[in-house]
Amino acid sequence: MKMHICTHVGCHNLTTADRRYCSVHQAEQTAYESRRDQYRKQSYSYDQRHYNQFDRDKEANAFYQSRHWKLLSRELRRDSMHICECCGKHAERVYVDHIIPRRVDKRLEYTVSNLWVICGRCHYFKTELENEKFNGDFIHDLDISKEFTKEKIIEIISKK
């Protein structure tokens, strides 16, 4: 049976090749990983609550917290099997995003043809693209939105 030295700093106990830590340090490592994972979950939840409460505008927050939106977005994420429609990669966390942003045309906020599921990386680049293209002028934004197609967005993001 192959043996190696425990990975814990300063420990020279031998352990089997299929384990990283000796029996003394395995329990410590498991407890540490549990605390770390719990902190990560709490930290994300706290950051999201803080964003919703203080940074996001109230009208948008009410929309994204509505029962109808939550059910629709959950269904779309489940149907996509966590595969990004933009880059085609599997991602743990995916976002249901409006192709034509809500702030431009609220009539399309629940229209499934205006929604797609994308990964965090693609969502970041699409948000930057939106901020670049849409300037807050109603008529200008409606004109630009006609050119803002799924295919064009994919083409722009794939170059980044």
C-alpha positions in Angstrom: 0.0 0.0 0.0 1.4 3.4 -1.0 1.9 5.9 1.9 2.7 9.6 2.0 3.2 12.3 4.6 0.2 14.2 5.9 -0.5 17.5 4.1 -1.1 19.4 7.3 1.8 21.9 7.9 4.3 20.5 10.3 2.8 17.0 10.6 5.1 14.1 9.7 2.6 11.3 10.2 2.1 8.8 7.4 -1.3 8.3 5.7 -2.6 6.3 2.8 -2.3 7.6 -0.7 -6.1 8.0 -1.1 -6.2 10.6 1.8 -4.5 14.0 2.1 -4.5 14.1 5.9 -3.7 11.7 8.7 -6.4 10.6 11.1 -5.4 13.3 13.6 -5.8 16.2 11.1 -8.7 14.9 9.0 -11.3 15.9 11.5 -9.8 19.4 11.8 -9.8 19.8 8.0 -13.4 18.6 7.7 -14.5 21.1 10.4 -12.6 23.9 8.8 -14.1 23.2 5.3 -17.6 23.1 6.9 -17.1 26.5 8.6 -15.6 27.9 5.4 -18.5 26.8 3.2 -21.0 28.1 5.8 -19.3 31.5 5.8 -19.3 31.6 2.0 -23.0 31.0 1.9 -23.7 33.6 4.5 -21.5 36.1 2.9 -23.2 35.7 -0.5 -26.6 36.0 1.1 -25.6 39.1 3.0 -24.2 40.8 -0.1 -27.3 40.0 -2.1 -29.6 41.3 0.6 -27.6 44.4 1.0 -27.6 45.0 -2.8 -31.4 44.5 -3.0 -32.1 46.7 0.0 -29.8 49.7 -0.7 -28.3 49.6 -4.2 -31.0 48.3 -6.6 -33.9 50.7 -7.4 -37.1 49.9 -5.5 -39.2 49.2 -8.6 -36.7 46.7 -10.1 -36.3 45.1 -6.7 -40.1 44.6 -6.4 -40.1 43.0 -9.9 -37.2 40.6 -9.2 -38.7 39.6 -5.8 -42.2 38.9 -7.2 -43.6 35.4 -7.2 -44.3 35.4 -10.9 -40.6 36.3 -11.8 -39.2 33.8 -9.3 -41.3 30.9 -10.7 -40.6 31.9 -14.3 -36.8 32.2 -13.8 -36.6 29.0 -11.8 -38.4 27.1 -14.6 -36.1 28.6 -17.2 -32.9 27.8 -15.2 -34.2 24.2 -14.7 -35.0 23.8 -18.4 -31.5 25.0 -19.4 -29.8 22.4 -17.2 -27.4 25.2 -16.1 -25.9 25.5 -19.7 -25.2 29.1 -20.8 -27.1 30.0 -24.0 -24.4 32.4 -24.9 -21.1 30.4 -24.6 -22.6 26.9 -24.2 -20.7 26.1 -21.0 -22.1 24.5 -17.9 -22.1 26.8 -14.9 -23.1 26.3 -11.2 -24.8 29.7 -11.1 -26.7 30.9 -14.1 -28.8 34.0 -14.5 -32.1 34.6 -16.3 -31.4 37.8 -18.2 -33.5 40.1 -20.4 -32.1 40.3 -23.9 -33.7 43.8 -24.3 -33.3 45.2 -20.8 -36.3 45.9 -18.6 -35.4 49.6 -18.2 -35.7 50.0 -22.0 -39.0 48.1 -22.7 -41.0 46.9 -19.7 -43.6 45.3 -22.0 -41.2 42.4 -22.6 -40.3 41.7 -18.9 -42.2 38.4 -18.8 -41.9 37.5 -22.5 -40.0 34.2 -22.7 -38.6 35.1 -26.1 -36.8 38.1 -24.5 -35.3 35.9 -21.8 -32.3 33.7 -21.8 -30.1 31.8 -19.3 -26.5 32.9 -19.2 -23.5 32.3 -17.0 -21.9 34.9 -14.7 -19.1 35.7 -17.2 -21.4 36.3 -20.1 -23.8 38.2 -17.8 -21.0 40.5 -16.8 -20.0 41.3 -20.4 -23.7 41.7 -21.5 -24.3 44.2 -18.6 -21.2 46.2 -19.8 -22.5 46.1 -23.3 -25.9 47.4 -22.1 -24.3 50.2 -20.2 -22.3 51.2 -23.3 -25.3 51.0 -25.7 -28.2 52.4 -23.7 -27.8 55.9 -22.5 -31.2 56.5 -20.8 -32.8 58.5 -23.6 -36.1 56.8 -24.3 -36.3 57.1 -28.1 -32.6 56.4 -28.6 -32.8 53.3 -26.4 -35.9 51.9 -28.3 -34.1 52.4 -31.6 -31.0 50.6 -30.4 -33.1 47.8 -28.9 -34.3 46.8 -32.4 -30.7 46.0 -33.2 -30.0 44.3 -29.9 -30.6 40.7 -30.9 -29.5 37.5 -29.3 -27.2 36.6 -32.2 -25.5 40.0 -32.2 -24.9 39.8 -28.4 -23.4 36.3 -28.7 -21.1 37.6 -31.5 -19.9 40.5 -29.4 -19.4 38.5 -26.2 -17.6 35.7 -28.0 -14.9 38.2 -29.1 -14.1 39.0 -25.5 
